Amino acid sequence: MSFFSAFDETTLRSQLSPLSSGALQRLSLLDQTASTNALLLQMPTLERHAHAVLADHQTAGRGRRGRSWQSPPGSNIYLSLGWNFDRAPADLSCLPLAVGVATVRALEQACVSGLGLKWPNDIVVGGKKLGGILVESKPFGQNGFSLVLGVGINVSMSPESLSVQSIDQPWTTVSKLLSNQPDIGLRDRVAGILLDQLLECVSSYAGSGFQAYDEDWQRLDVLVNQLITVNVAGKELHGHCLGIDGHGLLQVAEYCGSIKQQLHSFNSAEVSVRLG
């Protein structure tokens, strides 16, 4: 089992570009918190902006649709970044997908290969989950939005560090995928690269929007052109995934035999999805 020392701020900051360093207003490195996302959401709006929180351990980590996120100490990345938009970007609904692409770009920069994105928020490798994303928002002012971007990455988590049957799907870790590289300093380095990519994403999104991320999303989408099952309020729909539309909604063609019956659009709050 691998353990890491406390976060090294110097290593983290060394991964930031000059633009990201200038954009970051505050970096909080914590031994423990209930949830990095929840901590930022509890702060006043102006204190939340450009504030990154990284915790060694979460006691109440959260995933999408209220699910718990396993957050054992000393082994993973639990990173949240607050950001305020004075005016909501036109394609704000696609920002969580852009955050997914930014996360994959960071992992690729750290030499992790074979990565994919499973709509709406999972980072996967060979069908195994490597990480996830949770984007939460609060309106402020007349037209503004205050966002918290949360990213969890399995770096060196072991089965022994988890509760029995606490994860109901196959998973993997960065250290396993980079077995030829030393663990020392790995978590700090990957966290720094990830923070750099997230800052670049939110800093540019008001101007360039999802256009700067769409091509990579298409490259990384593991559901497109696949047969999938969508669970909607306890009911299952089987169909052919056509990818996403301009609002980031999942497009699914429902079939009866070889005849297309209906085209459905889903947002991430409505459904869960699996291949097959």
Backbone torsions as a table, in degrees:
resi	resn	phi	psi	omega
1	MET	NA	135.8	-178.6
2	SER	-100.3	139.0	174.9
3	PHE	-124.6	152.0	-179.1
4	PHE	-116.9	149.2	173.1
5	SER	-74.6	179.2	179.5
6	ALA	-59.4	157.6	179.9
7	PHE	-59.2	142.3	177.4
8	ASP	-104.8	108.6	-175.1
9	GLU	-64.4	-34.8	180.0
10	THR	-62.4	-44.1	178.3
11	THR	-64.6	-42.7	179.1
12	LEU	-59.4	-51.6	-176.2
13	ARG	-68.0	-24.8	-179.7
14	SER	-68.4	-17.2	179.5
15	GLN	-87.4	-7.2	-176.8
16	LEU	-85.8	137.8	173.0
17	SER	-70.8	163.7	176.3
18	PRO	-55.8	-37.9	179.3
19	LEU	-66.6	-42.5	179.2
20	SER	-67.5	-40.8	177.7
21	SER	-59.8	-39.3	178.9
22	GLY	-70.3	-31.6	-178.4
23	ALA	-77.6	-32.5	-176.8
24	LEU	-72.7	122.4	-178.7
25	GLN	-96.5	-28.8	-177.6
26	ARG	-155.4	138.7	176.9
27	LEU	-126.7	117.7	179.3
28	SER	-109.5	121.1	178.3
29	LEU	-108.8	115.4	-171.8
30	LEU	-115.5	145.9	171.4
31	ASP	-71.7	-40.0	-175.3
32	GLN	-157.5	144.3	170.5
33	THR	-154.7	164.0	177.6
34	ALA	-64.3	-50.6	-178.7
35	SER	-159.0	128.4	179.5
36	THR	-64.1	-38.0	176.5
37	ASN	-62.9	-48.3	-177.9
38	ALA	-61.7	-37.9	179.7
39	LEU	-60.5	-45.7	179.3
40	LEU	-68.1	-39.3	-179.3
41	LEU	-64.9	-24.6	179.0
42	GLN	-80.1	-13.7	-177.4
43	MET	-80.0	155.0	171.4
44	PRO	-57.3	149.5	-173.3
45	THR	-53.8	-45.7	-176.6
46	LEU	-69.2	-30.6	177.5
47	GLU	-74.3	-21.8	-178.1
48	ARG	-77.7	-29.5	-172.2
49	HIS	-65.0	130.3	176.7
50	ALA	57.3	29.8	179.8
51	HIS	-109.2	120.7	178.7
52	ALA	-105.9	136.4	178.5
53	VAL	-123.1	127.7	178.7
54	LEU	-126.9	124.6	-177.2
55	ALA	-117.4	144.0	175.0
56	ASP	-74.4	-29.4	-174.9
57	HIS	-149.8	136.7	172.7
58	GLN	-114.5	133.0	178.7
59	THR	-90.9	-16.0	179.7
60	ALA	-144.9	53.0	179.2
61	GLY	-61.7	144.5	-175.0
62	ARG	-123.6	142.3	172.7
63	GLY	-112.3	-168.2	-179.4
64	ARG	-67.8	148.8	176.7
65	ARG	58.1	34.6	174.0
66	GLY	77.5	7.2	-179.9
67	ARG	-73.1	152.5	176.7
68	SER	-79.0	150.6	178.4
69	TRP	-118.0	115.1	-178.3
70	GLN	-61.7	125.4	-171.1
71	SER	-135.8	60.5	-179.6
72	PRO	-64.4	154.0	-177.6
73	PRO	-75.1	154.2	169.2
74	GLY	71.0	15.0	-171.9
75	SER	-139.6	-20.9	-173.5
76	ASN	-130.1	180.0	174.2
77	ILE	-109.1	124.1	172.9
78	TYR	-123.9	99.1	-170.7
79	LEU	-125.7	131.6	175.1
80	SER	-129.1	143.1	179.1
81	LEU	-129.5	126.0	175.4
82	GLY	-91.5	143.8	-179.9
83	TRP	-154.1	135.7	-179.9
84	ASN	-110.6	132.1	171.1
85	PHE	-107.2	121.9	177.8
86	ASP	-63.6	-31.4	175.2
87	ARG	-135.2	130.0	-176.4
88	ALA	-63.0	129.8	174.6
89	PRO	-58.5	152.5	-176.4
90	ALA	-59.3	-36.2	-179.0
91	ASP	-111.0	45.6	179.3
92	LEU	-57.7	-31.7	-178.3
93	SER	-63.7	-19.9	179.5
94	CYS	-91.8	-4.9	-177.1
95	LEU	-57.7	-42.0	177.6
96	PRO	-57.8	-33.6	177.5
97	LEU	-69.8	-38.2	176.4
98	ALA	-63.9	-37.5	177.2
99	VAL	-63.3	-37.7	175.8
100	GLY	-61.2	-44.8	178.2
101	VAL	-63.6	-43.0	179.1
102	ALA	-60.4	-38.4	178.7
103	THR	-65.3	-43.1	178.0
104	VAL	-65.1	-40.7	177.8
105	ARG	-58.9	-40.1	178.4
106	ALA	-63.6	-45.1	-179.8
107	LEU	-66.3	-37.6	176.1
108	GLU	-65.2	-37.4	176.3
109	GLN	-63.5	-29.7	176.8
110	ALA	-85.9	11.0	174.2
111	CYS	78.6	17.4	172.7
112	VAL	-83.3	131.1	-177.6
113	SER	-118.8	169.5	177.3
114	GLY	76.0	20.3	-175.0
115	LEU	-80.1	151.0	174.7
116	GLY	-145.0	166.4	177.5
117	LEU	-119.6	126.7	176.7
118	LYS	-105.7	114.4	-177.7
119	TRP	-52.9	136.8	0.6
120	PRO	-98.8	-12.8	-165.1
121	ASN	-145.9	15.5	-177.3
122	ASP	-104.3	136.0	170.0
123	ILE	-98.7	124.5	-173.6
124	VAL	-130.0	156.0	173.8
125	VAL	-138.2	116.9	178.7
126	GLY	56.3	37.7	179.5
127	GLY	81.2	0.6	178.9
128	LYS	-107.3	141.2	-176.9
129	LYS	-79.4	129.5	177.2
130	LEU	-106.2	-27.6	-178.5
131	GLY	-170.0	177.8	-179.8
132	GLY	-152.3	167.2	-174.0
133	ILE	-132.0	140.5	174.4
134	LEU	-135.9	112.9	178.0
135	VAL	-107.8	124.4	179.9
136	GLU	-124.5	151.1	-174.0
137	SER	-139.5	156.8	172.7
138	LYS	-138.2	131.0	174.9
139	PRO	-70.2	150.6	172.1
140	PHE	-148.8	151.9	-176.3
141	GLY	63.8	-154.4	-178.2
142	GLN	-84.0	-39.7	-174.6
143	ASN	-131.7	5.3	-172.1
144	GLY	-88.8	164.0	174.9
145	PHE	-134.9	134.9	173.9
146	SER	-108.2	121.0	-173.7
147	LEU	-113.1	151.0	168.6
148	VAL	-124.7	120.2	179.6
149	LEU	-101.4	114.2	179.6
150	GLY	-108.5	131.9	179.2
151	VAL	-131.0	129.5	173.8
152	GLY	-116.5	129.4	-179.5
153	ILE	-127.5	129.3	174.2
154	ASN	-76.3	113.9	-178.7
155	VAL	-100.7	-54.3	-179.0
156	SER	-144.1	34.3	-179.2
157	MET	-68.1	141.0	178.2
158	SER	-117.8	155.3	177.9
159	PRO	-57.2	-32.1	-178.4
160	GLU	-66.3	-22.0	-177.4
161	SER	-84.9	-3.4	-173.9
162	LEU	-107.5	157.5	172.1
163	SER	-69.8	152.6	179.7
164	VAL	-59.4	129.5	178.2
165	GLN	56.6	33.2	-177.2
166	SER	-83.0	-18.9	177.1
167	ILE	-122.8	123.0	-171.4
168	ASP	-99.4	22.6	178.2
169	GLN	-148.9	158.1	178.7
170	PRO	-61.0	143.6	179.9
171	TRP	-143.1	162.4	178.4
172	THR	-142.6	179.0	-177.1
173	THR	-133.4	158.7	177.5
174	VAL	-61.7	-43.5	-177.3
175	SER	-63.9	-34.0	177.4
176	LYS	-68.7	-38.3	179.8
177	LEU	-73.4	-23.7	178.4
178	LEU	-114.0	51.2	-173.3
179	SER	-63.0	-18.4	-179.6
180	ASN	-90.3	3.9	179.6
181	GLN	-114.9	147.1	179.8
182	PRO	-69.7	147.5	179.0
183	ASP	-73.3	-23.7	-173.6
184	ILE	-60.6	122.1	178.7
185	GLY	77.8	-1.3	-175.5
186	LEU	-63.6	-46.5	-176.0
187	ARG	-63.0	-43.6	178.8
188	ASP	-62.5	-42.6	-177.6
189	ARG	-65.7	-46.8	179.8
190	VAL	-64.9	-40.0	178.6
191	ALA	-62.3	-39.8	178.7
192	GLY	-66.2	-43.3	177.4
193	ILE	-62.9	-41.7	179.3
194	LEU	-62.4	-46.6	179.3
195	LEU	-60.6	-39.1	177.9
196	ASP	-60.1	-45.9	-179.2
197	GLN	-67.2	-37.5	178.9
198	LEU	-66.5	-41.8	178.3
199	LEU	-64.5	-39.8	176.7
200	GLU	-62.8	-40.6	-178.7
201	CYS	-62.0	-54.3	-175.0
202	VAL	-72.2	-29.8	-180.0
203	SER	-67.2	-33.5	-175.8
204	SER	-98.7	-11.6	-168.1
205	TYR	-66.0	-35.6	-179.2
206	ALA	-61.7	-29.4	-179.2
207	GLY	-91.7	-47.9	-173.6
208	SER	-100.4	-19.5	177.5
209	GLY	60.7	-153.4	-174.9
210	PHE	-74.5	-13.7	-177.2
211	GLN	-55.7	-35.6	-178.5
212	ALA	-73.6	-9.0	-175.5
213	TYR	-120.9	-12.5	-173.5
214	ASP	-61.3	-43.4	-178.0
215	GLU	-62.1	-42.8	178.6
216	ASP	-68.6	-35.1	176.6
217	TRP	-60.2	-44.9	179.9
218	GLN	-60.8	-37.2	179.5
219	ARG	-67.4	-34.2	-170.6
220	LEU	-97.7	-13.0	-174.2
221	ASP	-63.5	115.4	-177.8
222	VAL	-89.6	-7.8	-178.4
223	LEU	-96.4	-27.6	-173.3
224	VAL	-59.3	136.1	-179.8
225	ASN	67.5	18.1	178.5
226	GLN	-112.3	154.3	170.7
227	LEU	-78.0	128.9	-176.1
228	ILE	-133.7	163.1	173.6
229	THR	-118.3	126.2	-179.7
230	VAL	-109.7	126.2	177.3
231	ASN	-98.6	116.6	-179.1
232	VAL	-121.0	109.8	178.1
233	ALA	51.9	41.0	177.1
234	GLY	85.7	-4.4	177.7
235	LYS	-107.1	141.9	-176.7
236	GLU	-101.5	137.3	175.2
237	LEU	-123.0	128.9	-179.8
238	HIS	-107.3	133.4	-179.0
239	GLY	-167.3	-173.0	-177.2
240	HIS	-104.8	123.8	-177.9
241	CYS	-77.5	127.0	179.2
242	LEU	-103.7	9.2	-179.5
243	GLY	94.1	-151.3	-178.2
244	ILE	-115.5	159.5	173.4
245	ASP	-97.6	-171.5	-176.1
246	GLY	-68.6	-10.3	177.5
247	HIS	-105.6	6.9	-179.8
248	GLY	81.1	10.7	178.7
249	LEU	-80.0	142.6	178.5
250	LEU	-76.2	130.6	179.8
251	GLN	-104.8	123.3	-177.1
252	VAL	-131.1	125.7	175.3
253	ALA	-93.8	117.2	179.1
254	GLU	-85.4	134.0	-177.8
255	TYR	-119.9	150.6	168.0
256	CYS	-122.3	102.1	-170.4
257	GLY	70.0	-125.7	179.3
258	SER	-100.5	6.5	-175.7
259	ILE	-103.6	125.5	177.7
260	LYS	-72.3	125.4	-177.6
261	GLN	-93.5	-44.7	-172.2
262	GLN	-163.0	147.0	174.4
263	LEU	-99.5	127.7	-178.8
264	HIS	-115.0	146.8	173.3
265	SER	-120.8	135.2	-177.6
266	PHE	-130.0	140.7	169.3
267	ASN	-99.1	164.2	-170.6
268	SER	-68.4	-20.7	-179.5
269	ALA	-75.5	-17.6	-172.3
270	GLU	-89.1	-32.0	-159.7
271	VAL	-138.3	165.0	162.5
272	SER	-122.6	152.7	-171.1
273	VAL	-133.7	142.5	171.2
274	ARG	-140.7	156.2	177.4
275	LEU	-71.8	145.4	176.4
276	GLY	94.6	NA	NA
